[in-house]
Amino acid sequence: MSRPPSSKGIVSFGEYKTWYRVTGELGAGRPPVVVLHGGPGSTHDYLLALAELSDAGWPVIHYDQLGNGGSTHLPDRGEDFWTVQLFKDELDNLLRALGVADDYVLFGQSWGGILGASHAAGRPPGLRGLVIANAPASYVLWLQEMEVLRAGLPQDVQETLRRHEAAGTTDSEEYFTAMRVFYDRHVCRVVPWPRDFVASFMEIYDDPTVYYTMNGPNEFHVIGTLKDWSVVDEVHRIEVPTLLLTGRHDEATPATVQPYFDRVPEVRWEVLEDSSHLPHLEEPERFREVVLDYLDGLLTDDERKGAVR
């Protein structure tokens, strides 16, 4: 059960609205952890477990990125609107609106991780630390590794997937059933899927505008505008201590994450052995232990002495 929010609301983003919720008290000592969800086109729901960090004194800010969840939906907008820069601008706007731009930590998961890495590469002065969870550094690498993972699926599943992808019938029930074989191996190994994950999964398909435009019909068939995007050439500019998180069975394979480890100056990489793409749901205790240890390392001695335990 996730922690109830201390507050929630809407901030204006130009003519649009960004929905957010806060767990814990902003400005009470420790910098807030700002959570960037995946997709693009998912929602905050599947990451609600991170609200538990507030129990250790870390305020947590969740929000729904534009186009999904409680934020403004724009189903008629096309590729020219849904850009990486749009979501970077939305994040900057949220940080300013909530008054936390001068001291915060970013936690980005999947697409949120690569988005957070690009944000951090801009060297924002208030960024204290960065967690890149289950995120590729390049969608070119991601697509290469998806072929490797798909080759490990049962032959009949592979054939079903490719047949529907070639025919453009990825919205069929047969395709969805075959897709679940991949998801149950490399996205979430908890069966049945946790409620928070199901909530985000259903939200994507309730309004798939962003997901279909930028990603594609699923995690492993990326045919959208992100298919060539990479942050490999910019992550060397990240100046804050960075934690990489992956699962042993993750769709974000080691090859997709390696550029972060090779190029980010101050970086640590933790692999959760019994997880795939959602270790915060698959190994919650180990996940919390690793993240809190990292966060504690960001504190000054004075902050540590005065921090809530």
N, C-alpha and C positions, 0 to 999 in steps of 0.2 A: 504494500500500500504506500503510495507516494505521499510526501508531506503536503499538507494544504498550503496554498500560497499565503504569504503575508500581505501581498497586494497584487493587483493585476489591472491592466488597462490598455489603452490605445495611445500610440504616439503618431503624430502626423508625419508623413514622409511625402513632401510635396503635396500633390492632390490625393494621395493614397493614405492608408492607415496600416500600421504595424502593430499587431497584438503581442503583448508580453505578460509575463507573470514573474514575480519575485518571491523567493523563499528565503527567509532570514531578513536581517535588518541591514540595509545599505548604510554605509558610513559609520558602522559600529566598531571598526578596527581592521579587519581583514578585507582585502580587495574582493569584489564579487567575481564569481566564475560565470562568464557569459557563454551560453551553450549554443553552438551552431549546429542545427540538425542537418541530416543528409537529404538525399534526393538527386538533384534539386527537385523540389516539388513535394517533399514529405512534410511532416509537421513535428512539433516538439514532443508529442505524446510518448513516443517510444523511448525518449531520454528522460522521462520524469523521475526515474530512479536516482538521477544525479542530485535531486533536491535533498537527498540524505546528507550531502556534504554540509548542509546548513547545520546539522547536528554538531559538527565539529567547529562551528563558528565561521564557515565560509558562505556568505550569501550567494544564492544561485539565481541567475536570470535566464529564463527560457523565453524564446519568442518564436512565432511562426513567420517564416520568410514570406515576402510578398507573393501572392498568387495562391496561397493555401491556408488551411486552418482558419483561424480567427482574423487573419489579415485580409486586405482587399483582394478579391478574386477578379481576374481580367481574362476571361476565356476567349476573348476576341483578339487578343494581342498575339503577334507573330514573332518570328525569329529575331527581327531587328530590335524588339523590345526586351526580350529575355536574355540579358547579357551578364557576364561575370561582373562587370563594373556596376551594374544595377544593384546587385546584392552586396557588393563592397560598400557602395554608397548608402544602402539601407542600414548596414551594420554601423557605419560611422554616425549616421543620423540617430540611431537608437542610443549609442553610447553617450552622445551629447545630450539627448533629450532626458536621459535618466541621470545625468550628472556624474557619470562614472568614467568618462573618457580620460581622466588624469591618473587612474589607477585601477587596473582590471586584469583578469586572467582570461584567456580564451580556451574553451574546450570545443574542438571541432571534430565531428564524427562523420566519416565517409566523405561525401561531397563537402560537408561542413569543415572537414579537416584540410582539404586542399584550398578551400575558400579562406580559411583562417591562416594558412601558410602564406597565401598571397597578401593578405592584410598585414601580417607580421613583417613580410619582406619590405613593406613600405616604411618600416621603423617608426610606428606611432609612438610618441613619447610616453604615453600612459600605460603601455602594455608591460605587464610584469612577468608573464609567463605564457607558454603555449603548449597545449596538449593536442597532438594530431593522432586521432584514434581511427584505425581501420580505414585509412585513406591513401589512395595512390598519389604519387607525385606527378603522374602523367597518364592521361587517358589512352595514349598510344601504347604505353606499357600495359595498362589495364586490359586493353583489347587483346594484346598478345597473350597475356596470362589467362584470359577467359577461354581462349582456345585450348590451352593446356588443361584447365579444369573441366571443360566440356568433354574433352577426350577421355576423361576418367569416368564419365557417366555410362550407364548401361547402353549398349548399342541401339536398342529400340527407342530409348529416350532421345539419344542424339538424332536419330533419323526423324522422329516426330518433330523435334524442335526445328530442324533445318527445313523440313517440308513446309511447315507453316510459315517460317520466316521467308522462304522463297515465294510463297503464294500470297504473302501479306495478310495472313489470317491469324495473327498473333493474339487476337481477341477471342479465340475459340476456347471452349472448355477443354478440349484435348491438349491444346498447347499449354494451358494453365496447369493442368495435371502434370505434364512433363516438366514444366518449369519448377514446380514444387520439389521435385527430386533434387535439383540444383540448390534451391533455397534451403532445404532441410539439411544439406551437407555443408554449405558454405556461407549461409546468411544467419540462420538461427537454428541451433541444434536442440533447442528445448521444444519438446512435443508434449502437449499442444503448445502452439505459440502463445507467449505471454500476452495478456490483454492489452498492455500499452503498445506492443508491437502491432498487434492486429488493428488497433485504432488508427495508427499512422498508415498502415498498409491500405486500409479501406479509404482513408482520406485521399491518398494519392489517386486512386481510381474513381473517387467521387468527382474530382476535378483534376484530370491528368494533364492539363494544359502545359504546365511548366516541365513536368517529368517527360512527357512525350516530346516536347520541343527540344529540350536541352540534352536529355539522356536517350530515351527510346522506350520500347515497351517493357523492358526489365533490366535487371542488373548486368546481364551478360550479353545483351544484344544492343550495344550502344551505337545508335545511328543518328543521334541528335547533334546539336551544334557543339557539344563538348568533346566530340570524338577525337579532335586534334589538340585539345588544350593541355598545357603542361606548365608546371611551376619550377621545373628542374633548373632553369637558368636564372631563377631569382631567389631561391631559398638560401643561398649563401649570404644574403643580406640580413637574415634574421639574427637579431642581437640578443634575444632573451633565451633563458634556459628552456629547452624544448623536450617534452616527453613524447615518444612514439609508443603507441599501443597497437598490438595486433593479436589475433587469435591464431593458434596453430593450424586451424582448418579454414582460415579466413579467405574470402574471395579477394581481399587485398593481400595478395601473396607477397613474400619477401622481396621479390624482384620489383614490385610496384612501389615498395616503401624504401628500398635501398638508397635512392638518391637523397632522401632526407638525411639518412644516417651518414652518408658520405659528404654532404655539403653544408648542413647546418652546423655552425661552429660549436655550439654547446648543446649536445644532444644525448639522450639516453633512450634505449629501446627495450621495452618489456614485451615478451610474448606470453600470453595466457594459454596454457597447454590444453585446456579442455573447452576452448571457445572457438567460434568461427568469427562472424562479423559483428556480433553484439555481445562482447564480454561483460558489459555492465548488466546484462540479463542472464547470461550463461554461467558466469562465475562472479556473482555480485560481491562476495566477501573478499576474494582476491583482488578484484578490480578496485574496490574501495580502499583496500590496504595500499595498493600501488599508487593510486592517485593522491591519497592523503599524504603519503610519504613524500611524493614529489612537491605537493603544495607547501608542506612544512618547510621544505628546502628553499622556498622563495621568500620566507619571512626574515626580517632583520631580527637581531637578538632582542631588541626592545619589543617588537611586535610579538615575538614568541612568548616572552614573559607575560605580556598582557592579554594573550589570546585566550578565547574560550576553549575549554577542553571538553 
